[in-house]
């Protein structure tokens, strides 16, 4: 198969690449930019897709980023593949810093006085995850569901995160939008010029070969200089 991996990747390698790509983040970023520039679409549609994917990547939508990027790009009539590629801005390197800033901004906007520390954030995520697992098991057992930890996680972390990430996410996505348009336009113009140059070279080569072939055909038709057609160089018999 064309897209089948030569070396089968195990689940440990898959988990590792989720946090750190094999070629590093620089190479992964260059690959995303390269793929985005080569998309066969109008620059404004690609830029709208980049805006949609970038915005969804900043929002706390774990497991739903591809679906959200696709939906927003479709609603904005943007390039869907560009939107999916643009969600790359959400990665284990940038997300923690952006998340802390967004939650802090959300706390300030909502007037929440709960102290925001790395320990408090980790404790909130831990309690929410434990409660989700407990409620899942309660579906098949006699235990009752509990929602206190999830309610606190919603009010103290998730809602402030979402509200605090919305404004900076829109601003940064707009910057990506306006940067994408001239980059894609320049790349597409350079690609068209390169394609035209190659076409002109191929056309010139064909014309040269045709001229050589015509010259050879003319040389084969013309008699040798100094002789007449039908002359015989053999001497007459005695």
Helices and strands as residue ranges (DSSP letters): H 11-19, H 24-37, H 43-58, H 65-75, H 80-86, G 87-89, H 95-110, H 118-139, H 148-153, I 154-158, H 159-221
